[in-house]
């Protein structure tokens, strides 16, 4: 029986189930043989069988997954999942990996008791990918049945003790179960944590008050990065207001409505505090050719961006080929293009108010 058990673990991607109050075996999570999550273990236990490791994980508020070391009966509890840290999910024929059950949300945990109690538990194992309910059932004196009606675990980032690297890591870990809300993330290496609002992979940078920029006289919008790291891209979400480059043209959120000169081009640009273009990169910006009102032409200060228009509710920049590094509290600026280059700005009017979101690696 034991030899068959270990061989089954190694040969199949199987699923672990939990016995409910009616005695039915419900699917929980895949166990994956020959692979483990490296470098994220926070506690190690010597146990009897793998189901003991499963119970240990339930007893720990921050346990997200575990590795089991075959032959040594060693249980390694992890603070992350393979989805959150795919680069650390590596081969080891002596181990297998299990993610904790997926029903997540509050601080409520399963009603579990540790080894040595008089309670009983029941966990079912399935070794056939197509027959999940034909499972051996182990019973013992270790923990109560973690009935699915009250199985709740702590998701990555939902408590201060379990911060995420970024919103992207939470999105990878939680998948379509992620809720747009505030999460705890690291802000500067692993030394400090903050509460940050996440929408999928995006982390909101400004607070309740929007960032606004005008169209002339160096009235850029300024914001400070709340987290150090490498940035893939940013987006601006329109809150209110509009801008225009001429009193006779209509307003827009992000650019020029002068169809003769600019053909509805975008001109909202994010720079560093030295006015170096970051998004879009300088090489993606266009300028006016010499002629008409601009005998010498005009400097690069506008662009086109597929999927974005002058009145798109969000201005989503393309992912950078080479993500750029930012430091905690680093100042970034939002410019109207003509104001940024000090060209033809005299008749410009208006202001746009935005929320700023960043996609960290």
C-alpha positions as CSV (number, residue, x, y, z in Angstrom):
1,X,0.0,0.0,0.0
2,X,2.7,2.5,1.0
3,X,4.8,1.7,-2.1
4,X,1.8,2.1,-4.4
5,X,1.0,5.4,-2.6
6,X,4.4,7.0,-3.2
7,X,4.6,5.8,-6.8
8,X,1.2,7.3,-7.4
9,X,2.3,10.6,-6.0
10,X,5.3,10.6,-8.3
11,X,3.6,9.5,-11.5
12,X,0.4,11.6,-11.5
13,X,-0.7,15.1,-11.2
14,X,-3.4,14.2,-8.6
15,X,-5.9,16.1,-6.6
16,X,-6.5,16.2,-2.9
17,X,-10.0,16.4,-1.6
18,X,-11.7,17.0,1.8
19,X,-14.5,15.0,3.3
20,X,-17.6,17.1,4.1
21,X,-20.2,16.6,6.8
22,X,-22.1,14.3,4.5
23,X,-19.1,12.1,3.8
24,X,-18.6,13.3,0.3
25,X,-15.1,13.9,-1.1
26,X,-14.8,17.4,-2.6
27,X,-12.0,18.5,-4.8
28,X,-9.4,20.7,-3.1
29,X,-6.1,21.2,-5.0
30,X,-3.7,19.5,-7.3
31,X,-0.6,17.8,-5.8
32,X,2.3,17.9,-8.2
33,X,5.0,15.3,-8.0
34,X,8.6,15.9,-8.8
35,X,8.4,19.7,-8.3
36,X,8.5,22.0,-5.3
37,X,8.4,25.7,-4.4
38,X,12.0,26.8,-3.5
39,X,12.9,29.5,-1.0
40,X,9.5,30.4,0.5
41,X,9.3,28.0,3.5
42,X,8.5,29.6,6.8
43,X,8.1,26.5,9.0
44,X,9.2,22.9,8.7
45,X,7.6,19.9,10.5
46,X,8.4,16.1,10.8
47,X,5.0,14.4,10.1
48,X,3.5,11.0,9.5
49,X,1.7,11.1,6.2
50,X,1.0,14.0,3.7
51,X,-2.4,14.6,5.2
52,X,-0.7,15.6,8.4
53,X,1.1,18.3,6.4
54,X,-2.2,19.4,5.0
55,X,-3.6,19.9,8.5
56,X,-0.5,21.8,9.5
57,X,-1.0,24.2,6.7
58,X,-4.6,24.8,7.7
59,X,-3.5,25.6,11.2
60,X,-1.2,28.4,10.0
61,X,-2.8,31.7,9.1
62,X,-0.3,32.6,6.4
63,X,0.2,29.1,4.8
64,X,-0.5,29.3,1.1
65,X,1.0,25.9,0.0
66,X,3.4,23.2,1.1
67,X,6.1,20.9,-0.1
68,X,6.3,17.3,1.1
69,X,9.7,15.5,1.2
70,X,9.3,11.9,0.3
71,X,11.2,9.3,2.4
72,X,11.8,11.9,5.2
73,X,8.1,12.7,5.9
74,X,9.2,16.3,6.0
75,X,6.5,19.0,5.7
76,X,7.6,22.5,4.4
77,X,5.0,25.2,4.8
78,X,5.2,28.1,2.2
79,X,4.1,31.7,2.3
80,X,3.6,31.8,-1.4
81,X,2.3,29.7,-4.3
82,X,3.8,28.6,-7.6
83,X,1.5,31.0,-9.4
84,X,2.9,33.9,-7.5
85,X,6.5,32.8,-7.8
86,X,6.8,30.6,-11.0
87,X,10.5,31.2,-11.2
88,X,11.0,29.3,-7.9
89,X,8.9,26.3,-8.9
90,X,11.7,23.8,-9.7
91,X,12.3,20.1,-10.1
92,X,13.1,17.7,-7.2
93,X,12.1,14.1,-7.6
94,X,12.0,13.7,-3.8
95,X,9.3,16.3,-3.2
96,X,5.8,17.1,-4.2
97,X,3.9,20.3,-4.0
98,X,0.3,21.1,-2.9
99,X,-1.6,24.5,-2.9
100,X,-4.0,25.1,-0.1
101,X,-7.7,25.0,-0.9
102,X,-8.9,27.9,-3.0
103,X,-11.8,29.2,-1.0
104,X,-10.4,32.5,0.4
105,X,-11.4,35.7,2.0
106,X,-11.6,36.5,5.7
107,X,-9.6,35.7,8.8
108,X,-11.9,32.8,9.6
109,X,-10.0,29.6,9.5
110,X,-11.1,26.0,9.5
111,X,-12.0,24.5,12.8
112,X,-8.8,22.5,13.2
113,X,-7.1,21.0,16.2
114,X,-3.5,20.0,16.4
115,X,-1.9,16.5,16.7
116,X,-2.7,14.9,19.9
117,X,-6.3,16.1,20.2
118,X,-9.3,13.8,20.4
119,X,-10.7,15.1,17.2
120,X,-10.9,13.2,13.9
121,X,-10.1,14.3,10.4
122,X,-10.7,12.8,7.0
123,X,-8.8,13.7,3.8
124,X,-9.2,11.9,0.5
125,X,-6.5,11.4,-2.1
126,X,-7.1,10.8,-5.8
127,X,-4.5,9.5,-8.1
128,X,-6.4,9.3,-11.4
129,X,-6.9,12.6,-13.2
130,X,-10.3,11.4,-14.5
131,X,-11.6,9.7,-11.3
132,X,-11.2,12.1,-8.4
133,X,-13.7,10.5,-6.1
134,X,-12.1,7.0,-6.1
135,X,-9.8,7.8,-3.2
136,X,-8.2,6.1,-0.2
137,X,-9.4,7.7,3.0
138,X,-7.1,8.1,6.0
139,X,-8.5,8.6,9.5
140,X,-6.7,9.4,12.7
141,X,-6.5,11.3,15.9
142,X,-5.1,14.6,14.5
143,X,-7.6,17.2,13.4
144,X,-11.2,17.8,12.8
145,X,-12.7,17.6,9.3
146,X,-12.1,21.0,7.6
147,X,-15.7,21.1,6.2
148,X,-15.9,23.2,3.0
149,X,-18.7,25.3,4.5
150,X,-16.3,27.1,6.7
151,X,-12.9,26.7,5.1
152,X,-11.4,30.2,4.8
153,X,-7.8,31.1,4.4
154,X,-5.9,34.3,4.3
155,X,-5.0,35.4,0.8
156,X,-1.6,36.9,-0.1
157,X,-1.6,40.6,0.9
158,X,-4.8,40.6,2.9
159,X,-3.0,41.0,6.3
160,X,0.2,42.8,7.2
161,X,1.9,39.6,8.2
162,X,1.6,38.3,4.6
163,X,2.6,41.2,2.3
164,X,3.0,40.7,-1.5
165,X,5.8,42.0,-3.6
166,X,3.3,43.8,-5.8
167,X,-0.3,43.7,-7.1
168,X,1.0,41.7,-10.0
169,X,2.1,38.9,-7.6
170,X,-1.4,38.9,-5.9
171,X,-3.0,38.7,-9.4
172,X,-0.8,35.8,-10.3
173,X,-1.5,34.0,-7.0
174,X,-5.3,34.6,-6.9
175,X,-6.2,34.6,-10.6
176,X,-9.9,35.4,-11.2
177,X,-10.6,35.2,-7.4
178,X,-8.7,38.5,-6.9
179,X,-10.9,41.3,-5.6
180,X,-10.1,45.0,-6.4
181,X,-9.3,46.4,-2.9
182,X,-6.5,47.5,-0.6
183,X,-3.7,44.9,0.0
184,X,-0.5,44.9,2.0
185,X,2.6,45.1,-0.3
186,X,6.3,45.8,0.3
187,X,7.2,49.4,-0.4
188,X,11.0,49.5,-0.3
189,X,12.7,46.1,-0.6
190,X,11.5,43.9,2.3
191,X,12.0,46.6,5.0
192,X,8.6,48.3,5.0
193,X,5.0,47.5,4.0
194,X,2.1,49.7,2.9
195,X,-1.5,49.3,2.1
196,X,-2.0,49.8,-1.6
197,X,-5.1,49.7,-3.7
198,X,-4.9,47.0,-6.4
199,X,-7.0,46.6,-9.5
200,X,-5.7,43.3,-11.0
201,X,-2.0,43.9,-11.8
202,X,-2.3,47.7,-11.3
203,X,-1.3,49.5,-8.1
204,X,-2.8,52.9,-7.5
205,X,-0.2,55.5,-6.6
206,X,-2.2,58.6,-5.6
207,X,-4.6,58.6,-2.7
208,X,-8.2,60.0,-2.6
209,X,-7.2,63.2,-4.3
210,X,-6.5,63.1,-8.0
211,X,-3.4,64.4,-9.7
212,X,-4.1,67.3,-12.2
213,X,-2.1,68.9,-14.9
214,X,-2.7,72.0,-16.9
215,X,-1.7,73.0,-20.4
216,X,0.9,75.9,-20.1
217,X,3.3,77.8,-17.8
218,X,4.9,74.6,-16.4
219,X,1.8,73.5,-14.6
220,X,2.5,69.8,-14.7
221,X,1.0,67.2,-12.4
222,X,3.4,65.7,-9.8
223,X,3.1,62.4,-7.9
224,X,5.5,60.4,-5.8
225,X,6.1,56.7,-6.2
226,X,4.9,54.8,-3.1
227,X,7.0,51.7,-3.9
228,X,10.4,51.0,-5.3
229,X,10.8,48.5,-8.0
230,X,10.8,47.9,-11.8
231,X,7.9,49.4,-13.7
232,X,6.4,47.7,-16.8
233,X,4.0,50.5,-17.6
234,X,1.5,53.0,-16.2
235,X,-2.0,54.2,-16.9
236,X,-4.0,57.3,-16.2
237,X,-7.6,57.1,-15.3
238,X,-9.7,60.2,-16.0
239,X,-11.5,61.7,-13.1
240,X,-12.7,65.1,-14.3
241,X,-11.8,68.1,-16.5
242,X,-10.5,68.5,-20.0
243,X,-7.8,70.4,-22.0
244,X,-7.7,72.2,-25.3
245,X,-5.0,73.7,-27.5
246,X,-7.2,76.5,-28.9
247,X,-10.3,78.3,-27.8
248,X,-12.0,77.4,-31.0
249,X,-11.5,73.7,-30.6
250,X,-13.3,71.2,-28.4
251,X,-11.9,69.8,-25.2
252,X,-10.3,66.4,-24.7
253,X,-8.8,64.5,-21.9
254,X,-5.4,63.6,-23.3
255,X,-4.5,65.5,-26.5
256,X,-5.2,67.9,-29.4
257,X,-8.6,68.3,-31.1
258,X,-7.0,70.4,-33.9
259,X,-7.4,68.0,-36.8
260,X,-5.6,70.1,-39.3
261,X,-2.2,70.1,-37.5
262,X,-2.4,67.2,-35.1
263,X,-5.0,64.8,-36.4
264,X,-6.4,64.0,-33.0
265,X,-3.0,63.1,-31.6
266,X,-2.3,62.4,-27.9
267,X,0.0,64.7,-25.9
268,X,-0.2,63.6,-22.3
269,X,3.4,62.6,-21.3
270,X,4.9,61.1,-18.1
271,X,8.5,62.2,-17.3
272,X,10.9,61.9,-14.5
273,X,11.7,64.9,-12.4
274,X,14.4,66.0,-14.9
275,X,11.7,66.2,-17.7
276,X,13.0,63.1,-19.4
277,X,10.2,61.3,-21.3
278,X,9.4,57.9,-19.8
279,X,5.9,57.1,-21.2
280,X,5.8,57.1,-24.1
281,X,9.6,56.9,-24.6
282,X,11.1,59.8,-26.5
283,X,11.7,57.6,-29.6
284,X,7.9,57.1,-29.9
285,X,7.1,60.8,-29.9
286,X,6.4,62.8,-33.1
287,X,7.0,66.5,-34.0
288,X,5.6,68.8,-36.6
289,X,7.4,69.1,-39.9
290,X,8.5,72.6,-41.0
291,X,5.9,74.6,-42.8
292,X,3.0,77.0,-42.3
293,X,2.9,78.3,-38.7
294,X,6.0,76.3,-37.9
295,X,8.7,77.2,-40.4
296,X,11.3,75.4,-38.3
297,X,9.0,72.6,-37.3
298,X,8.1,71.7,-33.7
299,X,9.8,69.5,-31.2
300,X,8.6,65.9,-30.4
301,X,5.6,66.2,-28.1
302,X,2.7,64.1,-29.4
303,X,2.0,60.5,-30.4
304,X,-0.6,57.9,-31.3
305,X,-1.5,54.9,-29.1
306,X,-3.6,52.0,-30.3
307,X,-6.7,51.5,-28.3
308,X,-6.6,55.0,-26.8
309,X,-8.4,58.1,-28.0
310,X,-8.7,61.7,-26.9
311,X,-11.6,60.9,-24.6
312,X,-10.8,57.3,-23.5
313,X,-11.7,56.9,-19.9
314,X,-8.2,55.4,-19.4
315,X,-4.9,56.3,-21.0
316,X,-3.0,53.0,-21.0
317,X,0.6,53.1,-22.1
318,X,2.3,50.2,-23.9
319,X,4.5,47.9,-21.9
320,X,8.1,49.0,-22.0
321,X,10.6,46.7,-23.7
322,X,13.0,47.5,-20.8
323,X,11.1,48.2,-17.6
324,X,12.6,51.2,-15.7
325,X,13.6,51.3,-12.0
326,X,12.0,53.7,-9.5
327,X,12.8,54.4,-5.9
328,X,10.5,55.0,-3.0
329,X,9.2,58.6,-3.0
330,X,10.7,59.4,-6.4
331,X,8.8,62.2,-8.1
332,X,7.2,61.7,-11.5
333,X,5.6,64.4,-13.6
334,X,2.6,64.5,-16.0
335,X,2.8,67.0,-18.8
336,X,0.7,68.5,-21.6
337,X,3.1,68.1,-24.5
338,X,3.2,71.8,-25.6
339,X,3.8,72.9,-22.0
340,X,6.6,70.3,-21.7
341,X,8.4,71.6,-24.8
342,X,7.3,75.3,-24.3
343,X,5.9,75.5,-27.8
344,X,2.6,77.2,-29.0
345,X,1.1,77.1,-25.5
346,X,-0.3,80.7,-25.2
347,X,-3.9,79.9,-26.1
348,X,-4.0,76.5,-24.3
349,X,-6.7,76.1,-21.6
350,X,-8.1,73.7,-19.1
351,X,-6.9,71.0,-16.8
352,X,-7.4,67.2,-16.5
353,X,-7.6,65.4,-13.2
354,X,-6.5,61.7,-13.1
355,X,-5.7,58.7,-10.9
356,X,-2.3,57.2,-11.5
357,X,-1.8,53.4,-11.7
358,X,1.5,51.5,-12.0
359,X,2.2,48.0,-13.2
360,X,5.3,46.7,-11.3
361,X,7.1,43.6,-12.3
